[in-house]
Structure formats: structure tokens, C-alpha cells
Amino acid sequence: MIWKCSQYAFDTRMPIIMGILNMTPDSFSDGGTFNSFQKAMDHAHEMIEDGALIIDVGGESTRSGSAPVSCEEEISRVIDVVRALAEEGVCVSIDTRHAPVAQAAVEAGALIINDVSGFRDPAMVEVAKNCDAGLVVMHMQGEPATMQDDPQYNDVVNDVYDALKARCAELEEAGIAHNRICIDPGPGFGKTKKQTVELMRNLHEFRHMGYPVMVAASRKSYVGYVYDIEDPLKRDAASAAEALLGCELGASIVRTHNVKVTREALNDLRPYALIGIGGNLALVANEGEEQEGIIAQLNKAIGDMCVMPDTLLIDISPFYVSAPAYEENQDPFINAVVLLRTGLPPQELLNYLHTIEDSLGRVREKANGPRTCDLDILDYQGYVSDLDILKLPHPLMLERDFVVSPLNDILPGHILANNVEVTADNVAVGEAHPYKSAQQA
């Protein structure tokens, strides 16, 4: 996906680092450190040198229990730095929940509006409508002064997901382009530490929404809780580890205080691989139990992928029942798509997948014929191949409904390694419908 921020168009297949520049006397970890023009500019230049592509300038602390400041005071803190950085060609983000501040910053050259209140204020929506800046839509329950007063959720992941989805839909209905929006689940904003951990361990769910996802873990209290680090200033390495995990789970914008440490941690980000899985109904199970049998078979294959070396299973699409493609005189299939992060090179990964197929009784007697388990590498990040043994991206995937439909469930708007977007425009075979268990039916 591309995140459009005025003249900048960020390719979100790789992490984009946003360096934090707090022009405040009371931010939770660095209040007062950079609240002069020269100190702020020096720190911004240092972060850019260390790898930041965006500088996020804030003039109001939103730590738990913080008191608001006037818009005039907030503007006076940030505007000179925003203007100076913008004049240097830096992509500047304004971190504010107040429309007058956002308007002043945009007029001074800011290209992103990062609103911790998630564009609740209609005046902020108007500012967004009347410019072409990128937007960071964050979830926060309550207000900074009260947000940690016993936050309650039925299911924190689902509730935050639904709230962000509804807000983004409202923004698009107001005329804001889809590709301008990035979402931030808001770790620590109106969430307990345990709620925040659950949220951050399920970031892949938010990628299903079809927007770039921000991981904003830097020095947060939940990081201290998980890693047992009391002092926020000593949480940079742990924050970088959280950023790496967030990116493996699908986040692509990384907001951080320590750009250098974060950049070094992200060097360990493993490529993603998309695996198509499927099998015929009648080959696995007794009569009347075909669907449950093949689901069990495919789940076994998924379990075996989980124990491949240097590999993390990130996401699994829903299962689909699909018509056979090419060789039509056979039973229907059950299909899904699995998203992995793996350090295995493509051909080595293929060997592991063949071993899993063989262990589940795969027979290769006829091309496109019946099979108990079929595992295909559909796409491998940064890898394009025309070798006979492995062609990538998979040359037939975009004509197969049983690939396109489940892939779009977990990675809407995905762009393949050859820069082709996955759409249903060329689907021609393998009509697919969501699988329903006997209980659901």
C-alpha cells in the first residue's frame, strides 16, 4: 500500500520510521529536553541522519493525567520548528488534537496530522478535508486527563478495531481519500497495560482494515510492564523489540524516540511469504465428514509450518470452498492463504513445504489433479523469479478466486513483489465461497 502524505508517497511494504520531537516541558520521558528551537532542530537532524523519514512535532503532552494547554501556547511551541523543517524538505507531522494547531502547522508546511483523539472534532475533519496531508487516526478511550480511570472493553481488540473502522469510514464519507489514512490502535491511551499487550500482540488484525498501521510502542508503560523496566528512558531497546514485532505483525509506520536503536532492530525484520493452501474434500475423511476432514488436514499443515526454522506464522485467512480449476472433473477444494515471516530463502522454504505435503499424503500424478494437500508460495517479499523450479510471484495466482478472495481478507490492497496489486479484476477460475462448518450451516 501507498500512504499519501501530500507530495510524499510512502511504500508501506517496508518500515517507515517517524521520529518523535516533543516541544513540551512535561512529556513523560523527555519533557523539556528539546523545547528550544536550536535543540529541537539539532535533534530532528540527528533523527533524520539515523534513518527517520518523518519528524513528528508535538507541543502538548498527552501522558496520563496531563492538563491541556491553550492552542496559542501549543502553536507557539511548535510552529517555528515545523516551518524550518518543512523549508528543508523534511516530511513533518504535527502531533495535535486541536484543529487550530493542525491548521497553523499545515499552513507552515506540515504534511501529516497525527491526532491522538482520532479526528473526533468536526473542526479537525474540516482541516483534513481542506488539505492533502496524510492522517494518523488514533484510538483513545476518554481524554488524556482521565483516560486511565478504569478503561473498560468487551474485547479490546474487536472494540478498538470497530471504533477505528467506523471513524475511518466517516472520514472517507467526508471526502478524504483512503490512501491518506494510517491507523494507530493507541497503545496505553485509555487501556490498561494488560489490555495494551493484548492489542499489540494482535496488530495483524488491524491490517485487515486495508490501511497502513502504526506501531507506537516507544517508551510506553506497557513496555515497562512487559520487560520490567521502570525508567522510561531505559526502555529504548525493549521499545525497538516491540517495533520489530509490530512490523512482523503487519505495522509499517514506526513512531519512536530513539531512531538509531529502532533502525538497528528493524534490520532483523524477516521477509513475508504468502502461502496458498488447499486440498480436495473427498480425499480426506469418511462419507459425510469431508469438510471437517480436510479442514483438519489443512490445520495440520499449518501447524507444521509453525515449527519450520526461523519462521513466525502471522495470519491465516478464513477457509473457502472452491470449485476445481483447470481439471474440473474432481471434487471441490477447501482453500486458504497463510501469511508468514521467515528467514528461510524461497527455495529452502519450498523444500520444507514439499516435505509437509509429502507427510500428508500428497501425490503428484497429474497436474492440477486431486491432492490431499497443496502448498504453494504465492509471493515472497522482494523476490521475483522465473526459474522452472519456482516462479514468483505465482504466475497464475491472480486468475484464481480461491487465492484472491482469501488473500484480500488478510492483506487488502497487497502489492506483490513484482509491483502488481492484488485485485479481483482478472479472476477467471476456482470460484470460491466462505466455508461454513456443519454447526454454522
C-alpha positions as CSV (number, residue, x, y, z in Angstrom):
1,M,0.0,0.0,0.0
2,I,1.0,3.6,-0.6
3,W,0.4,6.1,2.2
4,K,-0.1,9.5,0.5
5,C,1.1,12.5,2.5
6,S,0.8,15.5,0.2
7,Q,3.8,15.2,-2.2
8,Y,5.2,12.2,-0.3
9,A,4.1,8.7,-1.2
10,F,5.4,6.1,1.3
11,D,5.6,2.5,0.2
12,T,4.4,0.7,3.3
13,R,5.9,-2.7,2.4
14,M,8.9,-1.6,4.3
15,P,9.0,0.1,7.7
16,I,8.9,3.9,7.7
17,I,10.4,5.5,10.9
18,M,8.7,8.5,12.4
19,G,11.0,10.3,14.9
20,I,9.3,11.9,17.9
21,L,10.2,15.5,18.7
22,N,8.4,16.7,21.8
23,M,8.4,20.5,22.2
24,T,6.9,20.3,25.7
25,P,8.1,20.8,29.3
26,D,6.1,17.8,30.6
27,S,6.2,14.8,28.2
28,F,6.5,11.6,30.1
29,S,10.1,10.7,29.1
30,D,11.8,13.7,27.6
31,G,9.8,16.7,28.7
32,G,11.9,19.9,28.5
33,T,14.7,18.2,26.7
34,F,14.1,19.8,23.2
35,N,11.9,22.8,24.0
36,S,14.2,25.4,22.4
37,F,14.4,26.0,18.7
38,Q,18.0,25.1,18.3
39,K,17.9,22.0,20.5
40,A,14.8,20.8,18.6
41,M,16.4,21.4,15.2
42,D,19.6,19.6,16.2
43,H,17.6,16.6,17.5
44,A,15.5,16.5,14.4
45,H,18.6,16.5,12.2
46,E,20.1,13.7,14.3
47,M,17.0,11.6,13.9
48,I,17.0,12.1,10.1
49,E,20.6,11.1,9.9
50,D,19.8,8.0,11.9
51,G,17.0,7.0,9.5
52,A,13.8,8.8,10.3
53,L,11.8,9.7,7.2
54,I,9.2,11.7,9.2
55,I,9.6,14.0,12.1
56,D,6.5,14.1,14.4
57,V,6.4,17.5,16.3
58,G,4.2,17.8,19.4
59,G,3.5,20.8,21.6
60,E,1.1,19.3,24.2
61,S,1.8,16.3,26.4
62,T,-0.9,13.6,26.3
63,R,0.6,11.5,29.0
64,S,-1.9,10.1,31.5
65,G,-3.3,12.8,33.8
66,S,-1.8,15.7,31.7
67,A,-3.6,19.0,31.6
68,P,-4.4,20.7,28.3
69,V,-2.7,23.8,27.1
70,S,-4.2,26.6,25.1
71,C,-4.0,26.4,21.3
72,E,-2.0,29.6,21.3
73,E,0.6,28.2,23.6
74,E,0.8,24.9,21.6
75,I,1.2,26.8,18.3
76,S,3.9,29.0,19.8
77,R,5.9,25.9,20.9
78,V,5.9,24.1,17.6
79,I,5.4,26.5,14.7
80,D,8.9,27.8,14.1
81,V,10.3,24.2,14.1
82,V,7.6,22.9,11.8
83,R,8.2,25.7,9.3
84,A,12.0,25.4,9.4
85,L,12.0,21.7,8.9
86,A,9.4,21.9,6.1
87,E,11.5,24.5,4.4
88,E,14.4,22.0,4.4
89,G,12.1,19.5,2.6
90,V,11.5,17.3,5.7
91,C,8.2,15.4,5.9
92,V,6.8,17.0,9.1
93,S,4.0,15.5,11.1
94,I,2.1,17.7,13.6
95,D,1.1,15.7,16.8
96,T,-2.1,17.6,18.0
97,R,-5.7,17.0,18.8
98,H,-6.7,20.7,18.2
99,A,-7.9,22.0,14.9
100,P,-6.3,25.5,15.1
101,V,-2.9,23.9,15.8
102,A,-3.3,21.5,12.9
103,Q,-4.3,24.3,10.6
104,A,-1.4,26.5,11.6
105,A,1.0,23.6,11.2
106,V,-0.3,22.6,7.7
107,E,0.0,26.3,6.6
108,A,3.6,26.2,7.8
109,G,4.3,23.1,5.8
110,A,3.4,20.0,7.9
111,L,2.4,17.1,5.6
112,I,0.8,14.8,8.2
113,I,-1.7,15.4,11.0
114,N,-1.3,12.9,13.9
115,D,-4.5,13.2,16.0
116,V,-4.5,11.2,19.3
117,S,-8.2,11.9,19.6
118,G,-8.9,10.2,16.3
119,F,-10.5,13.2,14.4
120,R,-13.4,13.3,16.8
121,D,-13.7,17.1,16.4
122,P,-15.6,18.1,13.3
123,A,-13.3,21.1,13.0
124,M,-10.3,18.8,12.7
125,V,-12.1,16.9,10.0
126,E,-12.6,20.2,8.2
127,V,-8.8,20.9,8.4
128,A,-8.2,17.4,7.0
129,K,-10.7,17.9,4.1
130,N,-9.1,21.2,3.1
131,C,-5.6,19.9,2.7
132,D,-3.8,16.9,1.3
133,A,-1.9,15.9,4.4
134,G,-1.6,12.3,5.5
135,L,-3.6,11.4,8.6
136,V,-2.8,9.3,11.6
137,V,-6.2,8.2,13.1
138,M,-5.5,7.0,16.7
139,H,-7.9,5.3,19.1
140,M,-8.2,6.8,22.6
141,Q,-10.8,6.0,25.1
142,G,-11.7,9.2,27.0
143,E,-9.3,12.2,27.4
144,P,-5.7,12.3,28.4
145,A,-6.6,13.6,31.9
146,T,-9.0,10.8,32.6
147,M,-8.2,8.0,30.1
148,Q,-6.6,5.6,32.6
149,D,-9.5,5.8,35.0
150,D,-10.7,2.2,34.8
151,P,-10.9,1.7,31.0
152,Q,-13.4,-0.9,30.0
153,Y,-13.8,-3.1,26.9
154,N,-15.9,-6.1,26.0
155,D,-13.0,-7.3,23.8
156,V,-10.2,-4.7,23.5
157,V,-9.1,-5.9,20.0
158,N,-12.5,-6.0,18.5
159,D,-13.7,-2.9,20.2
160,V,-10.7,-0.8,19.1
161,Y,-10.9,-2.3,15.6
162,D,-14.6,-1.4,15.2
163,A,-14.1,2.1,16.5
164,L,-11.2,2.8,14.1
165,K,-13.1,1.3,11.2
166,A,-16.1,3.4,11.9
167,R,-14.1,6.6,12.2
168,C,-12.1,5.9,9.0
169,A,-15.4,5.3,7.2
170,E,-16.7,8.6,8.4
171,L,-13.5,10.4,7.2
172,E,-13.9,8.8,3.8
173,E,-17.5,9.7,3.6
174,A,-16.4,13.3,4.3
175,G,-14.3,13.1,1.2
176,I,-10.9,12.1,2.5
177,A,-9.1,9.7,0.2
178,H,-8.5,6.1,1.6
179,N,-4.8,6.3,0.8
180,R,-4.2,9.3,3.1
181,I,-5.2,7.4,6.2
182,C,-3.0,5.5,8.6
183,I,-4.4,3.9,11.8
184,D,-2.9,3.7,15.3
185,P,-4.6,1.4,17.8
186,G,-3.4,3.7,20.6
187,P,-1.3,1.6,23.0
188,G,-1.7,3.0,26.5
189,F,-4.3,5.5,25.6
190,G,-7.4,4.5,27.6
191,K,-6.1,1.0,28.0
192,T,-4.7,-0.9,30.9
193,K,-1.2,-2.4,30.5
194,K,-2.8,-5.9,30.0
195,Q,-5.3,-4.6,27.5
196,T,-2.5,-2.9,25.6
197,V,-0.4,-6.1,25.5
198,E,-3.4,-8.0,24.0
199,L,-3.9,-5.2,21.5
200,M,-0.3,-5.1,20.4
201,R,0.0,-8.9,20.1
202,N,-2.9,-8.7,17.6
203,L,-1.8,-5.9,15.3
204,H,-2.2,-8.2,12.3
205,E,-6.0,-7.9,12.8
206,F,-5.8,-4.2,12.1
207,R,-4.1,-4.8,8.7
208,H,-7.3,-6.5,7.6
209,M,-8.9,-3.0,7.5
210,G,-6.9,-2.0,4.5
211,Y,-4.9,0.9,5.9
212,P,-1.3,1.2,6.9
213,V,-0.9,0.5,10.6
214,M,1.3,2.4,13.0
215,V,3.3,0.8,15.9
216,A,3.7,3.4,18.6
217,A,5.2,1.5,21.5
218,S,8.2,3.8,22.2
219,R,8.8,4.0,26.0
220,K,5.2,3.3,26.8
221,S,4.2,2.0,30.2
222,Y,3.2,-1.4,28.8
223,V,6.8,-1.8,27.6
224,G,8.0,-1.3,31.1
225,Y,5.4,-3.8,32.4
226,V,6.3,-6.5,29.9
227,Y,10.1,-6.1,30.2
228,D,10.2,-5.0,33.8
229,I,11.8,-1.6,33.1
230,E,10.6,1.2,35.4
231,D,12.5,4.1,33.9
232,P,11.0,5.2,30.6
233,L,14.5,6.4,29.4
234,K,15.8,2.9,29.7
235,R,13.1,1.3,27.6
236,D,14.6,2.1,24.1
237,A,15.9,-1.4,23.4
238,A,12.7,-3.0,24.6
239,S,10.7,-0.5,22.6
240,A,12.7,-1.3,19.5
241,A,12.0,-5.0,20.0
242,E,8.3,-4.2,20.2
243,A,8.6,-2.1,17.0
244,L,10.2,-5.1,15.3
245,L,7.4,-7.4,16.4
246,G,4.8,-4.9,15.4
247,C,6.3,-4.7,11.9
248,E,6.4,-8.5,11.6
249,L,2.7,-8.5,12.5
250,G,1.9,-6.0,9.7
251,A,2.6,-2.5,11.0
252,S,4.6,-0.3,8.7
253,I,4.9,3.2,10.4
254,V,7.1,3.1,13.4
255,R,6.9,6.1,15.8
256,T,9.9,6.2,18.1
257,H,12.0,8.3,20.4
258,N,15.3,6.5,19.6
259,V,15.6,6.3,15.9
260,K,19.1,4.7,15.8
261,V,18.3,1.8,18.1
262,T,15.0,1.2,16.4
263,R,16.6,1.3,12.9
264,E,19.1,-1.3,14.0
265,A,16.4,-3.6,15.4
266,L,14.4,-3.4,12.2
267,N,17.4,-4.8,10.3
268,D,16.2,-8.1,11.7
269,L,12.8,-7.9,10.1
270,R,12.2,-11.1,8.1
271,P,10.6,-11.1,4.7
272,Y,7.0,-12.0,4.4
273,A,5.8,-15.1,2.4
274,L,2.3,-15.8,1.4
275,I,1.4,-19.5,1.2
276,G,-1.7,-20.8,-0.6
277,I,-3.0,-24.0,1.0
278,G,-5.7,-26.4,-0.3
279,G,-7.0,-29.9,-0.7
280,N,-9.9,-31.9,-2.2
281,L,-12.8,-32.6,0.1
282,A,-13.3,-36.3,-0.7
283,L,-9.7,-37.4,-0.4
284,V,-9.6,-36.9,3.4
285,A,-12.5,-38.2,5.6
286,N,-15.3,-40.6,5.8
287,E,-18.5,-40.0,3.9
288,G,-20.4,-37.1,5.3
289,E,-17.3,-35.7,7.1
290,E,-15.4,-34.4,4.1
291,Q,-15.2,-30.7,5.0
292,E,-14.3,-31.3,8.6
293,G,-11.7,-33.9,7.5
294,I,-9.9,-31.6,5.0
295,I,-10.0,-28.7,7.5
296,A,-8.2,-30.9,10.0
297,Q,-5.7,-31.9,7.3
298,L,-5.0,-28.3,6.4
299,N,-4.8,-27.3,10.0
300,K,-2.1,-30.0,10.4
301,A,-0.2,-28.4,7.5
302,I,-0.5,-25.0,9.2
303,G,0.8,-26.5,12.5
304,D,3.8,-28.0,10.7
305,M,4.6,-24.6,9.1
306,C,4.7,-23.1,12.6
307,V,7.7,-25.3,13.5
308,M,9.8,-24.5,10.4
309,P,13.0,-22.9,11.5
310,D,13.3,-19.1,11.7
311,T,9.6,-18.7,10.8
312,L,6.7,-17.0,12.5
313,L,3.1,-17.6,11.4
314,I,1.4,-14.2,11.3
315,D,-2.1,-14.7,10.0
316,I,-4.5,-17.2,8.4
317,S,-7.4,-16.3,6.1
318,P,-10.8,-17.8,6.6
319,F,-11.3,-21.1,4.7
320,Y,-13.1,-21.1,1.4
321,V,-14.9,-23.9,-0.5
322,S,-13.9,-23.5,-4.2
323,A,-14.7,-25.1,-7.5
324,P,-11.8,-27.1,-9.1
325,A,-9.8,-25.1,-11.6
326,Y,-8.4,-26.4,-14.9
327,E,-9.1,-30.1,-14.2
328,E,-12.8,-29.8,-13.4
329,N,-13.7,-33.5,-13.1
330,Q,-12.9,-33.7,-9.4
331,D,-14.3,-32.8,-6.0
332,P,-14.3,-29.2,-4.7
333,F,-11.4,-27.9,-2.7
334,I,-11.0,-26.1,0.6
335,N,-8.5,-23.3,0.3
336,A,-6.9,-20.6,2.5
337,V,-3.9,-18.3,2.5
338,V,-1.3,-18.2,5.2
339,L,1.0,-15.2,6.0
340,L,4.5,-16.0,7.3
341,R,7.6,-14.1,8.3
342,T,10.5,-16.3,7.5
343,G,14.3,-16.2,7.3
344,L,14.2,-19.2,5.0
345,P,15.2,-18.4,1.4
346,P,12.5,-19.1,-1.1
347,Q,13.8,-22.4,-2.5
348,E,14.6,-23.7,1.0
349,L,11.1,-22.7,2.1
350,L,9.7,-24.6,-0.9
351,N,11.6,-27.7,0.2
352,Y,10.0,-27.5,3.7
353,L,6.6,-27.1,2.2
354,H,7.1,-30.1,-0.1
355,T,8.1,-32.2,3.0
356,I,4.9,-31.1,4.7
357,E,2.8,-32.1,1.6
358,D,4.5,-35.5,1.4
359,S,3.9,-36.2,5.1
360,L,0.2,-35.6,4.5
361,G,0.0,-38.0,1.5
362,R,0.4,-35.6,-1.4
363,V,0.5,-37.5,-4.7
364,R,1.8,-35.7,-7.8
365,E,0.5,-37.9,-10.6
366,K,-1.5,-35.3,-12.6
367,A,-1.1,-31.6,-13.0
368,N,-4.0,-29.7,-11.4
369,G,-5.4,-33.1,-10.3
370,P,-6.7,-34.3,-6.9
371,R,-4.5,-33.8,-3.9
372,T,-4.7,-34.3,-0.2
373,C,-2.6,-31.1,0.5
374,D,-1.3,-28.5,-1.8
375,L,1.1,-25.7,-0.5
376,D,2.2,-23.0,-3.0
377,I,4.4,-20.0,-2.4
378,L,2.3,-17.2,-3.8
379,D,4.5,-14.2,-3.0
380,Y,7.9,-13.7,-1.2
381,Q,8.9,-10.2,-0.3
382,G,11.4,-8.6,-2.6
383,Y,11.8,-11.8,-4.7
384,V,10.9,-12.2,-8.3
385,S,11.9,-15.4,-10.1
386,D,11.3,-17.1,-13.4
387,L,13.1,-20.3,-12.6
388,D,11.4,-23.6,-13.6
389,I,11.6,-24.8,-10.0
390,L,10.0,-21.7,-8.5
391,K,8.2,-18.9,-10.3
392,L,7.4,-15.9,-8.1
393,P,5.1,-14.2,-7.7
394,H,3.0,-17.3,-8.6
395,P,2.1,-16.7,-12.3
396,L,-1.5,-18.0,-12.0
397,M,-2.5,-16.6,-8.6
398,L,-4.4,-13.5,-9.8
399,E,-6.7,-15.6,-12.0
400,R,-7.7,-17.9,-9.1
401,D,-10.6,-16.8,-7.0
402,F,-9.6,-19.3,-4.3
403,V,-6.3,-17.3,-3.9
404,V,-7.5,-13.7,-4.4
405,S,-10.5,-13.9,-2.1
406,P,-8.7,-15.2,1.0
407,L,-5.6,-13.1,0.3
408,N,-7.8,-10.0,0.2
409,D,-9.3,-10.9,3.6
410,I,-5.9,-10.6,5.4
411,L,-4.0,-8.2,3.1
412,P,-6.4,-5.9,1.3
413,G,-4.6,-3.8,-1.2
414,H,-1.5,-6.0,-1.2
415,I,1.2,-5.3,-3.8
416,L,3.2,-8.3,-5.0
417,A,7.0,-8.4,-5.3
418,N,6.6,-7.5,-9.0
419,N,4.7,-4.3,-8.0
420,V,1.3,-5.7,-9.2
421,E,-1.6,-5.0,-6.9
422,V,-3.8,-8.0,-6.0
423,T,-7.3,-7.4,-7.3
424,A,-10.2,-9.5,-8.5
425,D,-10.1,-7.9,-12.0
426,N,-8.6,-11.0,-13.6
427,V,-10.2,-13.8,-11.7
428,A,-11.4,-16.5,-14.1
429,V,-11.3,-19.9,-12.3
430,G,-11.9,-21.5,-9.0
431,E,-15.0,-19.7,-7.8
432,A,-14.7,-19.5,-4.0
433,H,-17.3,-19.1,-1.2
434,P,-16.7,-18.8,2.5
435,Y,-16.6,-22.2,4.3
436,K,-19.3,-22.9,6.8
437,S,-19.0,-25.7,9.3
438,A,-21.9,-28.1,9.9
439,Q,-22.6,-26.1,13.1
440,Q,-22.7,-22.8,11.2
441,A,-24.8,-24.2,8.4
